[in-house]
Every structure is written in structure tokens, then in C-alpha cells.
Amino acid sequence: MAGAGETGAAAEVLARPKKQRPVADFAGKRGPELWRHIEEALEDPEVRERLGRELPRDEGYLDPVSRRKFLQLSAVTMAIAGVSACTKQPLEPIVPYVRQPEGMTLGKPLYFATAFPLSGVLRPVLVKSNEGRPTKIEGNPQHPASLGGSSVFTQASLYDLYDPDRSQTIEYLGDVRAWSAFLGAMRGQVNAQKAIGGAGIRLLTGTTTSPSFAAQVNALKKNFPQMKWHVYEPLNRDTVKQGAQQALGQVVETRYDIAAADVIVSLDANFLSGEFPGFERYARDFAARRKPEAGGGAAGGGQRPMLRFYAIETSPTNTGGKVDHRLGVKPSELEQAAGALASLVASTGNEAGAVPGDFAGFVLAARADLQSARGRSIVIAGDQAPASVHALAHRMNAALGNVGRTVFYTDPIESNPAVQIDSLKDLINDLKANKVDVLIISGVNPAFDAPADLEFGKWVGAAKLVVHHGLYQDETSAHAHWHVNAAHYLESWSDGRAYDGTVSIVQPLIAPLYGGKTEHELLAAFSDNPDQAAYEIIRGFWQAQPQMGGADFEIKWRRAVHDGFIANSQLPPKNVTAGGAAAAATARQNGGEIEVVFRPDPTIYDGRFGNNAWLQEIEKPLTTITWDNTIWISMALAQRLKLYDAAMQQSANVVELELNGRKVRGPLYVQPGMPDGMVTVFTGYGHTHIGHTGNGFGYNAYEVRSSDAPWSAAGAKLTRTDRTVPVAMIQPEQQVHAGDVKDRNGLPVETRDLVRIGTVEKFHKDPRFAQKSDTQEPSTAGPDELPKDSLLPNYNYSGYAWAMVIDLNSCVGCNACIAACQAENNIPVVGKEQVLKRRPMHWLRVDTYYDDVANPRMYFQPLPCMQCEDAPCEYVCPVGATVHSTEGLNDMVYNRCVGTRYCSNNCPYKVRRFNFLLFQDWNTPQLKLMRNPEVSVRSRGVMEKCTYCVQRITKARITAEEEDRPVRDQEFTTACAQACPADAIVFGNQNQKDGRTATLKASPRNYGLLEELNTRPRTTYLAGVLNPNPGLKTKDVEEAERE
Amino acid sequence: MAEHEEHIDEMSSHLAPAGPAILAPGHTFATITDKISAVVLSRDTPAAWLLATGGFGLLMMWLLFATAYQLARGIGIWGVNIPVAWGFAIVNFVWWIGIGHAGTLISAILLLLKQKWRNSINRFAEAMTLFAVMCAGYYPVMHLGRPWLAYWLFPYPNTMGVWPQFRSALVWDVFAVSTYFTVSLIFWYQGLIPDLATLRDRSQSKAGRIIYGILAMGWRGSARHWKRYDSSYRLLAGLATPLVVSVHTVVSFDFAIAVVPGWHTSIFPPYFVAGAIYSGFAMVLVLAIPIRRIYGLDDFITTKHLDNCAKLMLATGEIVAYGYIIESFMAWYSGNLYERYMILDRMGGKYSIFYICLISINVFFVQVLWIRRIRRSPALLFLVSVIVLAAMWLERFVIVVQSLHADFLPSSWAMYYPTFWDITQFLGTIGLFAFGMLMFIRFLPMISIFEIRELLPEAHVSLQEVD
């Protein structure tokens, strides 16, 4: 056999191509070609195999890639590595500063004033910078539009800066290009367009208030007199402008002085929610005027009555949660209700008969209050209310003499105050007519959010060249030839106006992480001086302005950049009067059909925050839903259409919403307080191209939105599908609070007196009503008195005793505190799946309760750690990982925690959060930059919780010790308290008797949550007090008045 | 059958004044020794043993895999959440540790009470205790977020200068369970020594002689050995006796010292101890009934034993039922609205099906044990015991999960759903337990040879002389 094999093998070898070693050709073989057996030389496969096992040869037995292939691949790799060199790599100094930058001490953060633009309107901010990394955003306390407060968007905009999915390169048809290549490419276009006066150039931006941007456009128009500047944002304020035009004959900006008001009537205005321009200031003033104590709070002065607040709402909002009286109406009835109120306000007679029966009580009461507060009242219409309602509001304010006293008109703050939907239609018509050669889209995403009937995605292709400039490679950039990655506002020089017109200079905190360009630089690319830096543009613009220019420009400029705003640049009030009589209310025909209301998503807004993981996971006000938008429906309608399943928990029926032939599918959510016969859809979800975080969540409401009915439409059809989807809620067991309440299983939950509410009347009769609870012994014990039922003497907190008071009357439920806490304390995002498993990580939540399904009152209760003096969590920890500090903090020692989770079980407030898995992202480099270096980043298996921002306490204590003084009252505060625009959260040393915290703790409204458990919480609440119209007794008011 | 029993009664009337015998007639020292040691020394292994070892061995391997996976990913693979931060792990811990209690009760208390019938079942009941405590001990360690730091619960001198926090019931648990395991192990091992010597002497193989010889620690069976053996055994029994009560009392403190409605109850210690013994005897029966059948040990584990175990189950079951009644009564009587809601939710809420099941079994169904025929029917008794074990597991589930899922603030209420890993890890511990028991049956005498020999009249006489 062996012989045969050998011969066979030899013959085979002989037959092999020349390249192989010929068989017995041993001549000339030396050295490594030696052989031991004839079989080896003959390359018998069997022998080779056997030998191979013994003496492995380099015949590619391990790596299928040959040397040649390897070198080929290496070459390609080198070539690709060369490509990335197109982006300038940031300098990476690896040694400490030889010369320290002025004012910088390593380890000590610096703060810079700048401003966050949301739909053009600037929100003034103060940004903390740790060694050049922006790590926390706060409201600018000196700016009249913020006073230190901020919104959930402002807080979370930090995440956008570091979002790993942000667009990082300039691209042409998907290939990476340099900025110079872009400039070069645009030169050709510019030259071609110059010849035709720019007739083919179209600029599409979002709402902007930047004076220098407007100046840049005007300068461009000198070269291109026929170019057009279009503005379109899906959440525009067109109806505001149209309403002003109707009533006042011109487009104006309306500004309110809530501090000067005694009565407010809201016509579908969600002014206590982050997206409303001026929200921070309005919330502060509103909360200050809602204090039941005599004097009406800080802003009021003198003996002024507590503000009374009425709201007529379509879709429920957190603003509607703060009312004394709320009227839920369908969109078709809004105008009717507003019209009835307007005609009554204008007259003095008793025309009760003119009011439709449903609204009579409400409208008459509101009218009486408005008329008794002439010049001290406000009628405020919402950004989504129809123009006619705005006109009615203007007329009412005029009739009540509010203009100039509580309501002020100024020039519009927008640089291009066009009616945006017309502007977009104009652009699309030009596209259809093939008039567009160069379309520059900056900062907007019309392919995603333009009204469905305009078919932007279809017509954008008609432009010969599309340039997209944005933070993300999104749905629109997919249609663009060029994509220029935008600089985040924290990387940009820019400017703009706050809601009141105050000009802010936007300054960068960090060099663009990916070399992004600002819209100013983008626009400059089409000018004669294409490679201009934004800094030069902005500075150059302001140097030319009379208010800044002159010899002392440098001083003024430095002051403006330092302060974050140009002092006294508010737009002056204009003297405008509402002309003409109220147009007859044209109530839409209501044939029992379902109406649809479009609303901005409370956290994702118009979709621009779709990839912002923080905003995705922050609970939406009222529903506490995360990661999804839902279709809101009233209980009555859901039951009538057989769409409601009582058994649903954390999952929802998917329904198909059909409007004008267009369909969208989304999960149904039964929202208490929804008027019957309508549904609400929320914008911003349904992204397909924005990033790993945001793609694929929710439905896209823009798909059913049409240009003629942007905010509400009638004639919708709802059909049930056989699908259900999980909906991740922070608070899955939504509880109706007051009265004989039943839980999901029909069991009596009973009033637990978690949220204590009274009326002004009751408060004046018995200021301590909140301290007399059904569930506990009446207690008059102040914070420093001994509780009656303790065997042991109290610990004597002789130094600081940190404590917190949360005024339930002030909290507007905007959730800014949650975002602030997340940013300050390096709180990870866990994702929808983990929220569904009930493992969200927020240290602070805002509990929401209702007292009714059809027409509820809503209560918001922010819940951080209570820092109990007798903390149930502490004594059950087997390793002493949670211990009490001498300053009364319930400290969490992460390093010591072994993760028994006993502390969480024993926490009656359930404020502890556990790292069930490795929730923290330890790998993404951008997210490492984002973190607060003063707070440890927790890993898997460790319990964590609110610490009252112990890092801030420590820092303040150290500073005070260095300066040999005690920590001053309100010298610093926690992240949540600092962010709160309504000043609802007050933190401080309760041992300082004249301090704010101690003063509030002494308030008769002060009560502790679950105090009957003798946990002695350091976080306490001030009971809510309503100011209802005595003539308008509703069920909930009666309940609040009852003992 | 009845005739047969009467016959036994007559024969052994001088040992036990009345009732059926605890040892079948006709046995001598030699036959007892032969029969019991044969199980171990025989080369033939019953097919049932091989099959069971294969099956449960696989389950045990799954436990190893699941444990490795859990160590790699974290306890988030389970269904635990906030508010229900303790789930299957603690349910299973309490269940397993409860099962162990019957072993200690039988070996210690019944020994001191001179209940001779315990001699036939104490050995494997003690082994059962050991393996059950091992399964129980697995959970408190593995349920930690960072199990590799479990040793921080022990008070050992360390450079950190930190001690455990002694106010926590979990630290008490560490002491209670580790003491319990240690004492049970020593007690079990000491009980084995004379039998190990027997095996050493009878083993045919050299390996057997060496291994059993080492384990027998030089036991020669001299009178002096026996004298010392007897006193130390009784001493250990005295030490073990308080453990019967203390261990589950301490386990109940894990709940009772907390503020959670449904946990914060002073009835928990006695109620838990009774429940433990109740489920422990159920497990003894679940093990004894198939074993006596497969190995033909009806002579040593007679219907009298089954009857006695069933009676103990019934008695402790009534205490448990009393606990349920008092729990509900106190919720009403205290007027505490959280307690009241908790009990109403227990009865009518999301988890009510579990509560209804456990009440109908532990309060009503278990009353079938009043019927003598059921107590004496191995098949029926086996069935009842399995049902009781399941009900006791449900009881712990209801206490742990239902109490936590809806406590004080309705905003935090949420459901707990076990995951695939929760369930299979539990099955894995059953695999570990059964595998351990099977190994024990195969390699050690599952019934105490010398203690059975003591049941013979001859031994009775000689023992009295020794005393």
C-alpha cells in the first residue's frame, strides 16, 4: 500500500504546475531544503500530515491571509488612515500646563455665560467648565429671562454636545470632505449665481433671532438680490403672528408681566412648560404670585391677593395642572369658549344666556374675576391656539386695560418674522417650478417634520444642489448633496434674543469637537469672504452697532460676553391697540367626529432631541412615559370606541389614526382630563435617521399633519389594530389621589395624604391644616422639637443641618429638576427595556396624581431622597454602606456597598436606585468628557441615591472654612433647586434660624411625607393651596375645603 | 396490612407500648447491617439512581452555567426591580432554609425527647438539611450586586477598619446560617462515624477501606468510645436544639425588622419556625417515600414513620394557619391603612392567585392529614407533601414579592415578573440538592445502622447497662 501510495503521490507531484517543487529534483538544494525521509521529499500527503503535526511548516496553516494579501490590506488601511487625517486631530497635550491659563486652577471649574437657542429664542445660561469641558448648564441668574431657572431642554442640551451619534464630518454624497473642499465647491455655485442675481439660491433655516445672522443674509442679498430666505420650523408661532395681525394690524411680540397680575386666564397656553418662550421667567413669577401667605410673595410686595388662575385647555398640560379652575374643551369649542368670554368681558350686562351651557359657570366666574382686576389681569393665548383665539385675547387684554400694565407689545424678536408655513409653501412652489439651484438647509429637518401634504421629501430633489447643515445626519441630510456638520451652541459664537428681546452673545465653551461649523460660517461660505470665523462675524457685527460700538467697544463687548447679555437691550414696549370688534366666533361644525390636536412632545420637542438619551428617558409630565409618544384619548371616548382595556399595564393598544387619508399608527394612552371626542398626538418621534438612541421609537405625527391645519384638525378616524406595544412609564400605577379611590384591582387605596391641598379660605381659617392628616396624629412639632414617640434622645446637629423644602404650590411639573440632577450626578440612561423592567436610575422623580378621570386636578410632587433622620435604610444595611452624617445627610458609600438592596426595600419612599446591570457607559469617550468629575461614576451592583448634591455641600464648606466663616444661607444649592424655574425647591441649613430653609420649615404649610412612620424626613413639603372662585364650587374644590 | 401491623405490635410491645412498629420484625444486628450497608457497598446501582443522577446532575450543571452568566452580566438578568428588589433569590433562600429545619428537629429535639422512631430517618434528614442549607446559602451570596464582596458581611479584622453593621438582620443571618450549617455538619458527621467504621470493616475494595477508614477516625467501637460518643452526641443535640428555633427566627427578622407593610409583624418568628418545620417534614416525606420504595427499605422506614411525620406536618400546619389568621386580623385590628391595603391586595390584588392557592392548601387542604388512611398511604402522602412544599414556596413568594410591590407610595408600585434565569436557577438549586442527596445515598449509609440496631430488643438491654 505504501509503495502504491508513493508512486501515486510521485505521479501527482509530477503533474503539478511548475511552481511546485518538482519531485526528485534534489539537485541544487541546500540548507533548508534538506529532507529526512524520501516520503517527505516526495510530499506524500499522508506523511506530510504526520510530519506537519510534528514539525509545523509555514504553509499558511494558521492564517488564510497570505503575505501578499496582508500587505495589500495594510496599504488600504494606511490609505484609509490617511483619509481620517483630513479632519484635523485635536491637539492633545499630555503634560500639565507650563503656563497656567489665566483664571484657571486645575480642579476648580470655571463658569461662562452663554445662551441656549430653542426655536431661535435664547435661553440665557451659565455653563460650568471643568478643565475646558462643559459639564453642567444652569440658568443665568443675572438675566431677566432666567433669574437662574432653566428648562428640561436647557439642562439636557449638554448631552447633545457629547452625543456620540452627532455628525462628525463634512460629507459630499456620503464621502468625507474637507471644509476647504466645501468652500471650493461653493465658489463655483456662487460665481454662477452672481450672474443671475442669486435667483437660484434658497436659504431655509429655523426660527432665528440672531441679529448678526440677519445682517449676514442682508449682506448676501447685495450680491444675490433675488435669493430668498425661508424659515420653517414645525413648532412655529404662525398663529401668534396671524392673531396679532388680525387684532392689532401688525406682527408683534407679546410679553406678559405675571408678577403684576392678580387674575390669569389661559386660552390653551402651556406657558409653564419648557418650550414656551419666557417659560423660566413666567414660571418664577407665577409661583411667586401663588403663595397663599399674605403679601403675595417676593415679587408682589404689599398686601396683594393670591393670583387666581383659570385655564381653558384642549389637550391637558402641566400648566393646566396648576389651575384653580380648568375647562377642558375640544379644539372646535375653544374659539367658542374664548369668544363667549371675550364678549362678556367687553360688556357689563348680564348675558349669561349667550354662553353655551357647558361653559357658563366657568366663563361667568372668569369674567367676574377679570373685570374686578382690570389692569391687573392677563388673558394669555397659547402658541398652538388658532389665530382667532389670539385675536380674542388681544382684544380682551385691551378691553381690560391690561396693555401697558401686565401685557406689553414689542417688535418681533425673530429676525425673519415671516409666517413660516407660507414661507415653506413658497419654497416648495419654487422647487416645483424648478427655480432652485442651491438649497441651503440649516438647522432644520423638513424631510422629517414638514407637513405631509407638502411632500417636501419628494420635491427637495428638484433642487440642483442641496446643502444640509445640522447636528445630525438626519432624514433631510439623506436628501442633500453636501452635509456640513454643525457646531453645537456650546462650541459656537453666535447671538440672539431672549423672549423679551434682550440680546445675548453666545460664546463657545469648547472648540468644536468635530470641527463643526456654525450657521454664520456656513452663510459666510457664500459671501465674498468665505472662510470667516464666527467670532469675527459676531464681533464685527456688534462693533458696527451703535449701542455697542465706539471707543469703549472692547469694554462693552467684554461685559456682554461675560454677563451673557447686553444690558438694557430689551425691546421697548410699543403702543399698539387692538382695533376692530371681535370677529363673530365661527364655531366649526361638530358632527361628532374625532378631532386631532398636535402638540410638541414635552421632552423630544419637534424631534431635534430625538437622539438625546437624557430627554428620551426623562419622564414626560402628566404621563411619566419615557421613550415613546402616545396618542392621548379620553376615557369616555376610548370606552365608546372599545379601545380601552382595563387590564393593560405598561402596554398600550396600537391604534391607527386616519386623518385626511393619511394614516399613522401609535399606542393609545388614556389621559385623565382629555375632553371627549378628541385625541392628542405628539410631534418629534418616529425618527428613522437620527442616531442609535432615537431611531425607531414612537410614531411620526408629522405624517398626518397638513399645512392648513397645523395644530388641530377634525374628521379623524381611529381603528384598533391587533397589536399592543409596551410603553415604559416611570410611574406605571397612575393613581387617582383623593376620595375613595380604587386601585387597578378595585381595592380601596384610601387617601394617604401624600399630597396635601387646601384652599385659601381653609388656609386662613386654619393655617396648619396640612399638619392635621387623616393618617397621622395631629402634630405641631416644629423641625427641632422632639417627636413624642422616640425612646432615644435625638442626635444634636450642632453644626449644619441640611434640609430641603419643596413647595407643592410652586412646582409646575416641568421636570427641569430631573434633568439637572441627571447632569450633575452622572446618572446613567438605562433604555426603554430597563425602564419597562422598573429600573430607571433617576435620583429624583416627579410623582403625578390625579383626583378624577374626566376632569381632574393634577398634583406634582418632586421626590428626591427624604434624608430621613431616622432612616429605615440605614439600620438594615449589613455592611454600613449607607450611614448618617453629622450634618444630617443620609450618605451612600458606593465603595462599601455590596448590593443587598435591603435599603431599597425598606425605603418607604422608594428613592433608591440600583445598578442592576452595568448601566454606565464606560467606553464611549465623548460621554467620559461629559461627566461631572466631582461625582463618582457608579458601576454594576451598587445602590445609589440622591445625596443632596453632597459634592456641592463639601465644596461650599471647604470654601467657607478657607475664608473662616460659616456657609452663608443660599450661598449654594442643589442641582434640582438651582434648576427649578419656579423656585419650588429650597435647600439650605435648617439650623440657621433666619435662613430661607428654616423660615419655610416653620411655615404652617410644612409637612413631611409619611411622617407617621417616624422617619423624620429632612425633605419636607409645603402644602398646596388653591385660590378658587368662591362662586364656582366644583367637586374638587369642595374636597379640598373639607376637613 | 392491618393484620401484619398487629403482628408487629405484638412482637415489639416491650419497646413501644402501643401503635405500629418502627422496625419490621425478624431483624437481627447482622441483617440490619447487611441490608443498609449493601446499598453503599453493592456494585449494582439501581437504574433509577443512574437516571436521577443524570437528570439532576444536568440541572446542577445548568446552575453552574447560570451562575457564571450571572456573575458576568449582573443580577439584572433576574426580574428584580425597584420596588421589588428581592425576588426569587430571597424566596428560594427562605424556602430552602426552612426545609432544612426538619432535619435538625429530628436529629436534635427528637433525640433528646427519646423518640426512638427518629433513628430510621435522622441520617438522611440531616443530609437533607445540609444540602438544603447549601442551596439556601447560595442565594444570599449570589443575589448580591457584588457577590465577590460577600465576605464583607463577616466580622474579620481588616485594613479598612470597618466592621459589619450589626443592627442589620442580614448580619444576624450570616451568623445564624453559618452556625446552623456548622453544627448540622458536625452533628451529621459524628453520627456517621460508627457507621463509617462498619463500612470500613465491610468494604471489599481497598479504596473503600482506606477512605471509609480515614473518615471513621479510628473508631473501634470500644465501650469507652461509645460512652464518649453518647455524651458528646447528646451535647451536640443540646446545642442544635436552640438552632431549630433560632435560625428561622433570625430569617424572619429579615422581614420583621423592616417597615414594609406585610413584613413588619411580630408574629413572624414563631410563624416562620412552624412553617419551616412544616415544609421540612414535607421534604422528608418527599425523599423518604421513593427511597424506601426503590431500595426496599420498608422494614426500617415503616408506615409508622410516615404517620408520625404527617402528624408533625399537620400540627405545624395548624400553627401556620393560625399565623395567617392573626396576620389578617392584625391588619384590621391595628387600623393601619397601609397594613389594611396590603392584606386586601394580598387577597384580591395582582398576586391574589398565589395567596388563594397557599391559603387553600395550608389552611384547608392540609386538613386531609387528619385522615389516618392518607397518613398511612405512601402515595397519597407523597402527593400531599409535594403540594405542601409548593404552597410553602408560594407563601414565601407572597411575603417577599407581594408585600414589596405595593407599599407606601402608589407612585412606586410595580409588578415583579420572574425571568427565565430566575426560574432555571431555582431549578438548578433543586438539581444541586437532589444531586447531593443522590451522592449521599450512594456513598454513605442513608439510614443510621447502629441506631437502627439500637431499636432491637437486645440493644435496648445492653444500652441500659451502659447508661
HADDOCK unambig.tbl for C-alpha pairs under 7 A between the chains (distance, minus, plus):
assign (segid A and resid 731 and name CA) (segid B and resid 411 and name CA) 5.36 0.50 0.50
assign (segid A and resid 731 and name CA) (segid B and resid 412 and name CA) 6.18 0.50 0.50
assign (segid A and resid 732 and name CA) (segid B and resid 414 and name CA) 6.68 0.50 0.50
assign (segid A and resid 733 and name CA) (segid B and resid 410 and name CA) 6.66 0.50 0.50
assign (segid A and resid 733 and name CA) (segid B and resid 411 and name CA) 6.16 0.50 0.50
assign (segid A and resid 733 and name CA) (segid B and resid 413 and name CA) 6.03 0.50 0.50
assign (segid A and resid 733 and name CA) (segid B and resid 414 and name CA) 6.81 0.50 0.50
assign (segid A and resid 734 and name CA) (segid B and resid 411 and name CA) 6.64 0.50 0.50
assign (segid A and resid 735 and name CA) (segid B and resid 410 and name CA) 6.46 0.50 0.50
assign (segid A and resid 735 and name CA) (segid B and resid 411 and name CA) 6.94 0.50 0.50
assign (segid A and resid 745 and name CA) (segid B and resid 349 and name CA) 5.72 0.50 0.50
assign (segid A and resid 747 and name CA) (segid B and resid 344 and name CA) 6.98 0.50 0.50
assign (segid A and resid 747 and name CA) (segid B and resid 345 and name CA) 6.91 0.50 0.50
assign (segid A and resid 749 and name CA) (segid B and resid 341 and name CA) 6.37 0.50 0.50
assign (segid A and resid 837 and name CA) (segid B and resid 81 and name CA) 6.57 0.50 0.50
assign (segid A and resid 838 and name CA) (segid B and resid 81 and name CA) 5.55 0.50 0.50
assign (segid A and resid 838 and name CA) (segid B and resid 82 and name CA) 6.05 0.50 0.50
assign (segid A and resid 839 and name CA) (segid B and resid 81 and name CA) 5.63 0.50 0.50
assign (segid A and resid 839 and name CA) (segid B and resid 82 and name CA) 6.13 0.50 0.50
assign (segid A and resid 847 and name CA) (segid B and resid 411 and name CA) 6.09 0.50 0.50
assign (segid A and resid 875 and name CA) (segid B and resid 167 and name CA) 5.66 0.50 0.50
assign (segid A and resid 875 and name CA) (segid B and resid 168 and name CA) 5.68 0.50 0.50
assign (segid A and resid 876 and name CA) (segid B and resid 167 and name CA) 6.65 0.50 0.50
assign (segid A and resid 876 and name CA) (segid B and resid 168 and name CA) 4.25 0.50 0.50
assign (segid A and resid 876 and name CA) (segid B and resid 169 and name CA) 6.55 0.50 0.50
assign (segid A and resid 877 and name CA) (segid B and resid 165 and name CA) 6.66 0.50 0.50
assign (segid A and resid 877 and name CA) (segid B and resid 168 and name CA) 5.67 0.50 0.50
assign (segid A and resid 878 and name CA) (segid B and resid 153 and name CA) 6.33 0.50 0.50
assign (segid A and resid 878 and name CA) (segid B and resid 164 and name CA) 5.75 0.50 0.50
assign (segid A and resid 878 and name CA) (segid B and resid 165 and name CA) 4.90 0.50 0.50
assign (segid A and resid 878 and name CA) (segid B and resid 166 and name CA) 6.80 0.50 0.50
assign (segid A and resid 878 and name CA) (segid B and resid 168 and name CA) 5.00 0.50 0.50
assign (segid A and resid 878 and name CA) (segid B and resid 170 and name CA) 5.65 0.50 0.50
assign (segid A and resid 878 and name CA) (segid B and resid 171 and name CA) 5.44 0.50 0.50
assign (segid A and resid 879 and name CA) (segid B and resid 152 and name CA) 6.60 0.50 0.50
assign (segid A and resid 879 and name CA) (segid B and resid 153 and name CA) 6.07 0.50 0.50
assign (segid A and resid 879 and name CA) (segid B and resid 164 and name CA) 4.55 0.50 0.50
assign (segid A and resid 879 and name CA) (segid B and resid 165 and name CA) 5.08 0.50 0.50
assign (segid A and resid 880 and name CA) (segid B and resid 164 and name CA) 6.44 0.50 0.50
assign (segid A and resid 880 and name CA) (segid B and resid 165 and name CA) 5.04 0.50 0.50
assign (segid A and resid 898 and name CA) (segid B and resid 144 and name CA) 6.18 0.50 0.50
assign (segid A and resid 898 and name CA) (segid B and resid 145 and name CA) 5.87 0.50 0.50
assign (segid A and resid 898 and name CA) (segid B and resid 146 and name CA) 5.08 0.50 0.50
assign (segid A and resid 898 and name CA) (segid B and resid 147 and name CA) 6.98 0.50 0.50
assign (segid A and resid 898 and name CA) (segid B and resid 149 and name CA) 6.08 0.50 0.50
assign (segid A and resid 898 and name CA) (segid B and resid 150 and name CA) 6.90 0.50 0.50
assign (segid A and resid 899 and name CA) (segid B and resid 144 and name CA) 4.90 0.50 0.50
assign (segid A and resid 899 and name CA) (segid B and resid 145 and name CA) 4.08 0.50 0.50
assign (segid A and resid 899 and name CA) (segid B and resid 146 and name CA) 5.96 0.50 0.50
assign (segid A and resid 900 and name CA) (segid B and resid 144 and name CA) 5.01 0.50 0.50
assign (segid A and resid 900 and name CA) (segid B and resid 145 and name CA) 6.53 0.50 0.50
assign (segid A and resid 901 and name CA) (segid B and resid 85 and name CA) 5.99 0.50 0.50
assign (segid A and resid 904 and name CA) (segid B and resid 85 and name CA) 6.95 0.50 0.50
assign (segid A and resid 905 and name CA) (segid B and resid 83 and name CA) 6.54 0.50 0.50
assign (segid A and resid 905 and name CA) (segid B and resid 84 and name CA) 6.99 0.50 0.50
assign (segid A and resid 905 and name CA) (segid B and resid 85 and name CA) 6.20 0.50 0.50
assign (segid A and resid 905 and name CA) (segid B and resid 404 and name CA) 6.81 0.50 0.50
assign (segid A and resid 906 and name CA) (segid B and resid 258 and name CA) 5.79 0.50 0.50
assign (segid A and resid 906 and name CA) (segid B and resid 259 and name CA) 5.99 0.50 0.50
assign (segid A and resid 906 and name CA) (segid B and resid 260 and name CA) 6.15 0.50 0.50
assign (segid A and resid 908 and name CA) (segid B and resid 408 and name CA) 5.81 0.50 0.50
assign (segid A and resid 909 and name CA) (segid B and resid 409 and name CA) 6.35 0.50 0.50
assign (segid A and resid 910 and name CA) (segid B and resid 83 and name CA) 6.46 0.50 0.50
assign (segid A and resid 910 and name CA) (segid B and resid 412 and name CA) 6.58 0.50 0.50
assign (segid A and resid 916 and name CA) (segid B and resid 74 and name CA) 6.28 0.50 0.50
assign (segid A and resid 916 and name CA) (segid B and resid 75 and name CA) 5.68 0.50 0.50
assign (segid A and resid 916 and name CA) (segid B and resid 76 and name CA) 4.35 0.50 0.50
assign (segid A and resid 917 and name CA) (segid B and resid 73 and name CA) 6.50 0.50 0.50
assign (segid A and resid 917 and name CA) (segid B and resid 74 and name CA) 5.16 0.50 0.50
assign (segid A and resid 917 and name CA) (segid B and resid 75 and name CA) 6.68 0.50 0.50
assign (segid A and resid 917 and name CA) (segid B and resid 76 and name CA) 5.03 0.50 0.50
assign (segid A and resid 940 and name CA) (segid B and resid 74 and name CA) 6.97 0.50 0.50
assign (segid A and resid 941 and name CA) (segid B and resid 74 and name CA) 6.90 0.50 0.50
assign (segid A and resid 941 and name CA) (segid B and resid 145 and name CA) 3.54 0.50 0.50
assign (segid A and resid 941 and name CA) (segid B and resid 146 and name CA) 5.18 0.50 0.50
assign (segid A and resid 942 and name CA) (segid B and resid 145 and name CA) 6.18 0.50 0.50
